[in-house]
Amino acid sequence: MKEKIKKLLKLFFIMMKIGLFTFGGGYAMIALLENEFVSKRHWIDNNEFSDMIAIAESTPGPIAINSATFIGYKQGGILGSVVSTVGVCIPSFVIIYLISLFFDAFLKIKWVAAAFKGIQVGVIFLILSSGIKMLIKLPKTITNIFIVIATFICMILFSIFAVNFSSIFYILISASIGLMIFLINKIKNFKKDDEKNDLS
C-alpha cells in the first residue's frame, strides 16, 4: 500500500513539474514527456510514445491531458490516470487564474512582455525538435513516407494560397488511409491463407 501511494505521489509531482514548465501548449510538452518517460525513466518505449501522441492528438481533449492520462493509467491504473491528469492541470489552472485577476496590469509590464517573446522562440524549438525526433523514429514504410510528404506539401500550399483547412482533416484523412491499407493487407493475407489451405 505504501509503495502504491509513493508511486502515485511520484506521478503527481512529475506531472505537476511538466505542467509547470511547459509553455506553448501540448505540442511543446511532447519533448518534455519523451525526455521524462522514454529517455530518463524508461516507463514506455519509443513506439509506445509515438502511439500515445497519435492517440492523444486524435481523441477529444488537449494533447497534454490525454498524454498524462495515458501514462498515469499505464503506471498506476485508473487512480494513476486521475492523479496524473490533476497534476498536469494544476499549474496551468493556478497560473491562468492569477493572471486573469491582474490581466490588464500584467500585460503592461515590459519585462513580462519581453519574457514571453523569449518563451515563444523556445516553444517553437521544442515543437520542431519533437516533430523531427518523431519523424526520424517513424518506420520508413511507403505508406508513412507518402502520408508525410503529402501532408507537408498540402500544408505549404494551403498556407501560401490561404486555404482554410483544419488540422483535424489531416488526422482523419491519414487515419483513413492507414485503415484502408491495413484492410487491404488483411484481405490479401486472408486470400493467401485460403489458397494454402486449398493446396493442402
C-alpha positions as CSV (number, residue, x, y, z in Angstrom):
1,M,0.0,0.0,0.0
2,K,2.8,2.4,0.9
3,E,4.6,1.6,-2.4
4,K,1.4,2.4,-4.3
5,I,0.9,5.7,-2.5
6,K,4.6,6.6,-3.1
7,K,4.2,5.8,-6.8
8,L,1.0,7.9,-7.1
9,L,2.7,10.8,-5.4
10,K,5.7,10.4,-7.7
11,L,3.4,10.5,-10.7
12,F,1.6,13.6,-9.4
13,F,4.7,15.6,-8.8
14,I,6.4,14.6,-12.1
15,M,3.2,15.7,-14.0
16,M,3.0,18.9,-12.0
17,K,6.6,19.7,-12.8
18,I,6.0,19.1,-16.5
19,G,2.8,21.2,-16.4
20,L,4.6,24.0,-14.6
21,F,7.4,24.3,-17.0
22,T,5.6,23.7,-20.3
23,F,4.9,26.9,-22.3
24,G,3.1,26.8,-25.6
25,G,0.5,24.1,-25.1
26,G,0.6,20.3,-25.6
27,Y,2.9,20.2,-28.6
28,A,5.6,21.9,-26.6
29,M,5.1,19.3,-23.9
30,I,6.0,16.4,-26.2
31,A,9.7,16.9,-25.8
32,L,9.5,17.0,-22.0
33,L,7.3,13.9,-21.9
34,E,9.7,12.0,-24.1
35,N,12.7,13.0,-22.1
36,E,11.0,12.2,-18.8
37,F,9.2,8.9,-19.6
38,V,11.2,7.4,-22.5
39,S,14.8,8.5,-22.1
40,K,15.0,9.1,-18.3
41,R,12.6,6.7,-16.6
42,H,12.0,4.1,-19.4
43,W,8.4,3.7,-18.5
44,I,7.4,3.5,-22.2
45,D,9.4,2.8,-25.3
46,N,9.7,4.9,-28.5
47,N,6.9,3.0,-30.3
48,E,4.5,3.3,-27.4
49,F,5.3,7.0,-27.1
50,S,4.6,7.6,-30.8
51,D,1.3,5.7,-30.5
52,M,0.4,7.7,-27.3
53,I,0.9,11.0,-29.2
54,A,-1.1,9.8,-32.1
55,I,-4.0,8.7,-29.8
56,A,-3.7,11.8,-27.7
57,E,-3.9,14.1,-30.7
58,S,-6.8,12.2,-32.5
59,T,-9.0,11.9,-29.4
60,P,-11.1,14.7,-27.9
61,G,-9.4,16.9,-25.4
62,P,-6.0,18.7,-25.1
63,I,-3.0,16.5,-26.1
64,A,-1.2,17.3,-22.8
65,I,-4.0,16.0,-20.6
66,N,-4.7,12.9,-22.8
67,S,-1.0,12.0,-22.7
68,A,-0.8,12.5,-18.9
69,T,-3.9,10.3,-18.5
70,F,-2.4,7.6,-20.7
71,I,0.9,7.4,-18.9
72,G,-0.8,7.6,-15.5
73,Y,-3.1,4.7,-16.4
74,K,-0.2,2.7,-17.7
75,Q,1.8,3.2,-14.4
76,G,-1.0,3.2,-11.8
77,G,-4.3,2.2,-13.3
78,I,-7.4,4.3,-13.0
79,L,-6.2,6.1,-9.9
80,G,-2.8,6.8,-11.6
81,S,-4.6,8.4,-14.6
82,V,-6.6,10.6,-12.3
83,V,-3.6,11.7,-10.3
84,S,-1.5,12.4,-13.4
85,T,-4.3,14.4,-15.1
86,V,-4.9,16.5,-11.9
87,G,-1.1,17.0,-11.5
88,V,-0.6,18.3,-15.1
89,C,-3.6,20.6,-14.9
90,I,-3.0,22.3,-11.5
91,P,-0.1,24.6,-12.6
92,S,-1.9,25.9,-15.7
93,F,-5.1,26.5,-13.7
94,V,-3.4,28.4,-10.9
95,I,-1.2,30.5,-13.2
96,I,-4.1,31.4,-15.6
97,Y,-6.3,32.2,-12.6
98,L,-3.7,34.5,-11.1
99,I,-3.1,36.2,-14.5
100,S,-6.8,36.7,-15.0
101,L,-7.1,38.7,-11.7
102,F,-4.4,41.2,-12.9
103,F,-4.6,40.7,-16.7
104,D,-4.5,44.4,-17.8
105,A,-1.8,45.3,-15.3
106,F,0.1,42.1,-16.2
107,L,0.3,43.0,-19.9
108,K,1.6,46.5,-19.2
109,I,4.8,45.2,-17.5
110,K,7.6,45.4,-20.1
111,W,9.8,42.7,-18.6
112,V,6.8,40.3,-18.8
113,A,6.2,41.1,-22.5
114,A,10.0,40.6,-23.1
115,A,10.0,37.3,-21.3
116,F,7.1,36.0,-23.3
117,K,8.9,36.9,-26.6
118,G,11.8,34.7,-25.5
119,I,9.4,31.9,-24.5
120,Q,7.8,32.0,-27.9
121,V,11.2,31.2,-29.5
122,G,11.8,28.4,-27.0
123,V,8.3,26.9,-27.7
124,I,9.0,26.9,-31.5
125,F,12.2,25.0,-30.9
126,L,10.5,22.4,-28.6
127,I,7.7,21.7,-31.1
128,L,10.2,21.5,-34.0
129,S,12.6,19.2,-32.2
130,S,9.8,16.9,-31.1
131,G,8.5,16.7,-34.6
132,I,11.9,15.9,-36.1
133,K,12.6,13.2,-33.4
134,M,9.2,11.5,-34.1
135,L,9.8,11.7,-37.9
136,I,13.3,10.1,-37.5
137,K,11.8,7.3,-35.4
138,L,8.9,6.7,-37.7
139,P,9.0,3.3,-39.6
140,K,10.2,4.1,-43.1
141,T,7.3,2.3,-45.0
142,I,5.9,3.5,-48.3
143,T,2.6,4.5,-46.6
144,N,4.3,6.6,-43.9
145,I,6.6,8.3,-46.4
146,F,3.6,9.1,-48.7
147,I,1.5,10.5,-45.9
148,V,4.3,12.7,-44.5
149,I,5.2,14.1,-48.0
150,A,1.5,14.6,-49.0
151,T,0.7,16.3,-45.7
152,F,3.8,18.5,-45.9
153,I,3.0,19.6,-49.5
154,C,-0.7,20.3,-48.6
155,M,0.2,22.4,-45.6
156,I,2.6,24.5,-47.6
157,L,0.2,25.0,-50.5
158,F,-2.7,25.8,-48.2
159,S,-0.7,28.3,-46.3
160,I,0.6,30.0,-49.5
161,F,-2.9,30.2,-51.0
162,A,-4.6,31.0,-47.7
163,V,-6.9,27.9,-47.9
164,N,-8.8,27.3,-44.6
165,F,-8.1,23.6,-43.9
166,S,-8.4,22.4,-40.4
167,S,-5.6,20.1,-38.9
168,I,-8.4,17.7,-37.9
169,F,-8.9,16.8,-41.6
170,Y,-5.2,15.9,-41.8
171,I,-5.6,13.5,-38.9
172,L,-8.9,12.0,-40.3
173,I,-7.5,11.5,-43.8
174,S,-4.3,10.0,-42.6
175,A,-6.2,7.6,-40.3
176,S,-8.5,6.6,-43.2
177,I,-5.5,5.9,-45.5
178,G,-3.8,3.8,-42.8
179,L,-7.0,1.9,-42.0
180,M,-7.7,1.3,-45.8
181,I,-4.1,-0.1,-46.3
182,F,-4.5,-2.3,-43.2
183,L,-7.7,-3.8,-44.5
184,I,-6.3,-4.3,-48.0
185,N,-3.3,-6.2,-46.4
186,K,-5.6,-8.1,-44.2
187,I,-7.7,-9.3,-47.2
188,K,-4.6,-10.2,-49.1
189,N,-3.3,-12.3,-46.2
190,F,-6.7,-13.9,-45.8
191,K,-6.7,-14.9,-49.5
192,K,-3.2,-16.3,-49.2
193,D,-4.2,-18.4,-46.2
194,D,-7.2,-19.7,-48.2
195,E,-5.0,-20.7,-51.2
196,K,-2.6,-22.5,-48.9
197,N,-5.5,-24.4,-47.2
198,D,-6.8,-25.4,-50.7
199,L,-3.4,-26.7,-51.8
200,S,-3.0,-28.7,-48.6
